[in-house]
Amino acid sequence: MKRIIPVLSLVLCSVFAYGQKMEVKQGDFGFLKGQQQINVEFVYDNLKIHKDSLSEEEYVKTRIADLEEETKGKGKNWEKQWTNSREFIFAPKFLELMNRYLHKKENIYFATDLSDTKYTLVVETVWIYPGWNAAVMRQPSKVSTVLRFVETANPDHILAEVTSINAPGRKFGGTFSNEDRIGESYAKTGKSFAKLILKNAF
């Protein structure tokens, strides 16, 4: 938790800043040379949402109430979509872009549930801004994460840590789905992180 406080402070000071900021906080990527598979774990324990830095519980409760006021049952249906979005939108979007660059160019494959790998990439989401779409005007989503490579057998041993602040999510043609926009922020995070690794490790 102590690691997250400075990251959240930076995020809240630049909520509506444009452009993703990615910075290596410690370590390097030399250990990736010769690796063929990397386990990936997605963590949301310290997640804050919106410019008001709501807890996920607060955000979900408020969102359900707003949607139920519009149409009975709409909020409960959205809650299911939100719960499933981590597994079916956020993680796949991130992994797709990581593998598009790193597996194709360096033959390193990133995936969840690879427990027998030497290293694990922990993707800790610390802040999400869902964005909005009013047809004639739009605001992209933004996602901030801490990306941490650790030893799978010893998660306390951090080999490299990178902060990614305000990764924007824009879907071609626009979308009224917050979850789809947020998914594009994860795609942007994966793409930028893969390029950072390629630039510094190989």
N, C-alpha and C positions, 0 to 999 in steps of 0.2 A: 504494500500500500504506500510506503514511504516514497518509492520510486515514482508513483503515479502523480503525486501532488504537484511537482514542478511542471509536469506535462499538462495537467489540467489548467494550471495557472496560465501557461503559455497559450493554450487553446482559448480560454475565456477572454484573454486580452486581444485576441485576433479572430473573433467569431466570424466576422464578415470580411476578413481579408481574402483577397483573391490569390489563387495560385498555391499549389501544394509545397510544403516545406519538409524536406527529408534530411535528417542529420544523423551521422554515426556518432553515438554517444560513448561507446567503448568497444574495444576489440577490433578484429579485422576478419576477412572472409577466407583466409588462406587454408583453413581446415576443410573447405569444400572441395578442394582439388582431389580428384580421384574418387569422390563419392558419387554413387549412382542413384540413391534414394534418400529422401529426407522426410521424416515424419512431420506432420503439421497439426498443431492443436490450436483451436480457436477459444479464446477466453473472454468473458463478458462480465466478470465479477465486479469490476469498478466502473461499469458503464454509466455515463451521464448523457442526457438527451436534451436537445434544443438549447436555445440561447440562455434559457433559465436554469440550465444544468439540473434538470429533473432526474431523479432516479428512474430506472426502467419501470418500476412498479407505479410510480406517480404518472409517468408518461402514458402507460397503457390504460390506467384508470381514467385519466382525463380524455384520452382519445376515444375510448369506448363510450363514455358519457356523451361526447359531442356527436358521434355517429349515431347513437341510439336516439338522440333528440331529432336527428334528421329523419331516420327511418328505423322503425322497430326491428331488431335483429341484425341490423347492419354492423353495429359495434361488436357483437359476439362473433360474427363472421370474420371481421377484420382481425380480431384477436387470434384466431386460428392461423390466418395468413402471416401475422407478425411472428408467432411462435415458430412456424415452419420456415420462415425466411432465412434464418441462420443456416439451416442445413441445405435448403434447396435454391437459395439465391446468393447470399453473402459469401459463404465458403467456396462454392463452385466458381463464382466470378473471379475471386482472388486466385484460386488455383489454376484456372484456365489461362490467365495471363502470365503467371509465374512459369508454367510449363511451356507456354507458347515461345517464350524466350530462352529459358534455361535448359529445358529438356531438348529443344530443337538444336540449340547451339552448343551446349556443353554436356548433353546426355544426363542431366540430373533431373530426377522425377520427384515432384512434391505431391504428397497425398496424406489424407488423414488415416489413422488406424494402421500405421506401419510401425508396430511396436518393436520390431527386431532391428531397427536402424540405429546407427551410432549417434546420430544427432536429430534433434527436434527443433522445429521452428514454432515458437509460441507467438501467435498473433493476438495481442491483447487490445481489444477495442476500448478506448477510454471516453470517446465522445462521438455522438452522431447528431447532425442537423439534417432532418429529413428533406428540407427544401419544399417547394410547392409549385403548382402549375395552375394558373388561372386562364389558360388558353392563350390570351393575348400577351400575358407576361409570365415569366418563369423565374424561379430561383433554384439553382442546382443544390443537390445535397452536398454535405461535407462529412467526412469521416476522419477521425484522428486515432492513430494506433501506436502501440509500442511493439516493435518486431524484435524478438529476442531468440537467438540461437543458443540452445543449451545441450548438454549431454543428456541423452535419453535416460541413461541409467542414473544420472546425477543431476537433476534439474536445477539445483542451486548453483551449478557451475556454468556461468554465462560466458560464451565465447565471443559474442558480438551482440550489441544492442543498438537499434536504430529507432528514432522517433519519426513518425509521419504525421504531419499536421495539415488538416483541411484538404484532404484529397477530394477533388470535386467529382460529382456524379451527374453527367448529362447523357440522356438517352436520345439517340438520333430520332428525330421526328417528335420528340416529347412524349411524356407519359403522365397519367394522372395517379399512378401508383407510387407512393412513397418508397415502398420496398424495392421496386425496380430501379428507382433513382439511386437509392442507397447501395444497391448491388453494383451500379456503375462506379460508385466511389471505391468499392472494394476492388473492382477491376483496375481502376487507376492506381490504387495502392500496389497491387501485384505487379503491374507493368513498370511502375517507377522503381520499385524495390528490385525487380529482376535486372533492370538496366544498371542500377547502382552496384549490384553484385558483379555483373559482367565487367563493368568499368574498373572495379577495384580488386577483383580476385583472379581474373584470367588474362 
